């Protein structure tokens, strides 16, 4: 957890642990350590799927008082991310946004924007420009 970070955090959520970790690795290689970053992939048993507890843990690891942008691969990931955000409780849950953007491209573009100190709304808007 990095509560004092000036930069928006990024969380990547995928049904596949390999996809989530790989996307996070790409982000880390692009922006280094200046952006709080975490991922959650797979269900609680390690198979394909997602689970709110794992996503909540990722939100805690990537936490920034500047906010957190979440990137998901499929509908179940979005639903479980919404549950995890609720579990954060107010006021922190109000500083987390699930982005309507491609998982890998969106996360990379958002992290690049966040690394320059952009506000959460700008980080989300940059990622969502990639949506059709």
N, C-alpha and C positions, 0 to 999 in steps of 0.2 A: 504494500500500500504506500502511496506517495502523495499524502494529502497536501503538501506544499507545492506540488508541481504547478508551474505557471501554464503548462500546456495541456490541452484537452487530451484525455486518455482514449485509447482505441481497444475495443474488445471484438474478437472474431469468434463467431459461433457457427459450427458446422456439425452435421450428422457424422462426419468422418473425423476422427482424431488426426489422421494424417493430413487431411485438407486444412483443418484449422491450424495445425502446427506449421505446415508449409506456408500458408498465407501469412502467418505471423512472422515467420522467418524472412519472407520477402520484405515485409514492412520494416523489420528491424535492420535489414541490410540497406534499405533506402534512406532511413532517417536516423539510424544509430539509437542511442539511448535517451534522446531528448524528449521522447514522447512515451508516457506510460502505456504499456501494451500487455495484453494477456489474451489467451484463447481458451475456449472450451469446446471439446469435441467428443462425440460418443456418448453413450448412455452410462449409467452408473456401473454397469457390468463390463464396460469396455467395448461393447458392440456398437453397431451403427445406431444413432439416435442422439438425443440431447436430454439434459435434465437440468431443472431449475437450480438445484444446489451447486452443480458444477459451474453454471453461468454466474450465479451469485458470487462464488469464489473468484471467478475471473474479474467480475466487476470490482471486487475489493482489491485485487492485485493491481488493476489498472486505474484505480480511483484517482481523480484529480478534482480539486475544488473548482477548476475551470469547466468541469463536466466530462462526460464520457459518451463517445459515439460507438454504437454497437452495429456490427455487420453480421447478417445471417444468411444461410444458404437456402433454406426451405421453410414452409409454413410452420412446421413443428418447432423449429428453432426460434421463430418469432414468438410463438405462443409461450414457450418456456422462458424466453428472454423477458417477455412482459411480466411473467410471474416473478422472476428473479428481481426485476426492477421494483415491483411492489414490495418484495421482501426487504429491500434496502430501507424502506420507510422514508417519510419526509424528514428533512427537506431534500435529502440526497436523491431520492427517486425523481424529483423534478429537474435534476441536472443530468439526466440520462436520456438519450434519444436513439431509437432504432432507425437506422438509415434505410431508405428505399433506394438501394444502390447495389450494383454487382459486388459480390463478396470480395474478390481479390483486388480488382481495379479500384473499387470504392475505398477499401481500406488503405491502399497505397496512396491514393490521391488525398484522402482525409488526413492521413498521417503527415504527408508533406505539408499540407496547409497548417496542421496543428504545430508542426515543428517550427513554424515561423511566428507562433504566438497568436494565431487567429482565435477568435471567440468560437464557442460551440456552434452557434447558428451558422457562421461562415464555413466551418469545417463540414457540417452536415450539408449545406447548400452545394459546396464543391463536389462532394461525393454524389449527391443526388442529380447533378448535371449529367452524370453518365447514364442515368436511367432512360430507356426509350420513351 
